């Protein structure tokens, strides 16, 4: 297999981000959710306006995983006030690690995860946290394997469906 590269995303990549974002979210969650809730979420969550705001937020960073020039996954991390919940300056949130289904099991998620930990270390934070859908055992196992521990739960709304995310954290010190 060729070398997978990771590069920071800029506003020039917004269309590609929209494409990979919608595709990976659909692949991951469409079987467990209604078509209407998925459609609403994809339209709102990956709208050009929302992505532009996130891409220009100095506390949020996006990275593509690429293979031979093809985007096969992406990472989004948040610091400071841009974190979705905790908003602790000593923390970094991994909001998204998504990989195209055909590349599952090929270490792409691990490469993106390693990038997030590298960023956390650069920012000198004490811990990294994230929320993962309780019905996504593959992702839960991945984070547990990387040393994360569950510490709380929160509700994630997908359309009109309230779902439970397990909040997990990894202390870096």
C-alpha positions in Angstrom: 0.0 0.0 0.0 1.2 3.5 -0.8 2.1 6.0 1.8 -0.9 7.7 3.5 -0.3 11.4 4.0 -2.0 13.9 6.4 -2.4 17.5 5.5 -4.1 20.5 7.1 -7.3 21.5 5.4 -7.9 25.2 4.4 -11.0 27.0 3.1 -9.8 26.1 -0.5 -10.7 22.4 0.4 -14.3 23.1 1.5 -15.9 21.2 -1.4 -13.7 18.1 -0.8 -14.4 18.4 3.0 -18.1 18.5 2.3 -17.9 15.5 0.1 -15.8 13.3 2.5 -17.8 14.5 5.5 -21.2 13.6 4.0 -20.0 10.3 2.6 -18.2 9.0 5.7 -21.0 10.1 8.0 -23.6 8.3 5.8 -21.5 5.2 5.6 -21.1 5.1 9.4 -24.6 6.0 10.5 -27.2 5.6 7.8 -28.1 2.0 8.7 -29.0 3.0 12.2 -31.0 6.1 11.5 -34.0 7.3 9.5 -33.4 8.6 6.0 -35.0 11.9 6.9 -32.9 12.5 10.0 -29.8 11.7 8.0 -30.7 14.0 5.2 -31.4 16.9 7.6 -28.2 16.3 9.5 -26.1 16.1 6.4 -27.5 19.3 5.0 -27.1 21.3 8.2 -23.9 19.7 9.5 -22.0 20.0 6.2 -23.4 23.2 4.8 -20.9 25.5 3.1 -21.6 28.2 5.7 -21.1 25.9 8.7 -17.9 24.4 7.2 -16.5 27.9 6.3 -17.1 29.1 9.9 -15.4 26.0 11.3 -12.5 26.2 8.9 -11.9 29.9 9.8 -12.1 29.2 13.6 -8.6 29.5 15.0 -9.5 27.0 17.7 -10.6 24.3 15.2 -8.4 22.3 12.9 -9.2 19.8 10.1 -6.8 17.4 8.4 -7.3 15.1 5.4 -5.8 11.6 5.2 -4.8 11.1 1.5 -3.7 8.2 -0.5 -2.3 8.8 -4.0 -4.1 12.2 -4.1 -7.4 10.8 -3.0 -9.0 11.9 0.2 -9.8 8.8 2.3 -10.6 10.2 5.7 -10.4 13.3 7.9 -9.9 14.6 11.4 -11.4 17.5 13.2 -10.0 18.7 16.6 -11.2 21.6 18.8 -9.4 23.6 21.5 -10.5 26.2 24.0 -14.0 27.8 23.4 -14.5 25.8 20.2 -14.9 22.5 22.1 -18.4 21.2 21.8 -18.8 20.7 25.5 -16.1 20.8 28.1 -14.4 24.1 26.9 -11.3 23.4 29.1 -8.2 25.2 28.0 -6.2 22.2 29.2 -8.0 19.9 26.9 -8.3 19.0 23.2 -11.4 17.5 21.7 -11.3 15.0 18.9 -14.7 15.9 17.3 -14.4 13.7 14.3 -12.2 10.9 12.9 -13.9 9.5 9.8 -12.5 7.1 7.3 -14.1 5.7 4.1 -15.4 2.2 4.7 -13.2 0.6 2.0 -10.1 1.8 4.0 -11.3 0.5 7.4 -8.7 -1.8 9.0 -5.9 -0.1 7.1 -4.5 2.1 9.9 -6.0 5.3 8.5 -7.9 6.0 11.7 -4.8 5.3 13.7 -2.8 7.8 11.6 -5.4 10.5 12.0 -5.6 9.7 15.8 -1.8 9.9 16.1 -2.0 13.4 14.4 -4.6 14.5 17.0 -2.3 13.3 19.9 0.6 15.1 18.3 -1.5 18.3 18.2 -2.5 17.8 21.8 1.1 17.5 22.8 2.1 20.6 20.8 -0.7 22.5 22.6 0.6 21.1 25.9 -2.9 20.1 27.1 -3.5 17.7 30.0 -6.0 15.5 28.3 -7.9 14.6 25.1 -11.6 13.9 25.1 -14.3 12.9 22.7 -17.9 11.6 22.4 -18.6 8.3 20.6 -22.0 6.9 19.8 -22.9 4.1 22.2 -24.0 2.0 19.2 -20.6 2.2 17.5 -18.6 -0.6 19.2 -15.9 -0.5 16.5 -15.1 3.1 17.4 -15.4 2.5 21.2 -12.9 -0.5 20.9 -10.5 1.7 18.9 -10.4 4.4 21.6 -10.2 1.9 24.4 -7.2 0.3 22.6 -5.6 3.8 22.6 -6.1 4.2 26.3 -9.3 6.2 26.5 -11.7 5.6 29.5 -15.4 6.4 29.6 -16.2 9.2 32.1 -19.7 10.4 31.2 -22.5 10.4 28.6 -24.3 13.1 26.7 -27.2 13.3 24.2 -26.5 13.9 20.5 -29.5 14.9 18.4 -29.7 13.5 14.9 -32.7 15.1 13.4 -35.5 14.4 15.9 -33.8 11.3 17.4 -31.9 11.7 20.7 -28.9 9.4 20.9 -26.4 8.7 23.6 -22.8 9.4 23.1 -20.2 7.9 25.5 -17.8 10.6 26.6 -14.2 9.3 26.8 -10.9 10.8 27.8 -7.2 10.2 27.8 -4.9 11.8 30.3 -1.6 12.8 28.6 0.5 13.5 31.7 
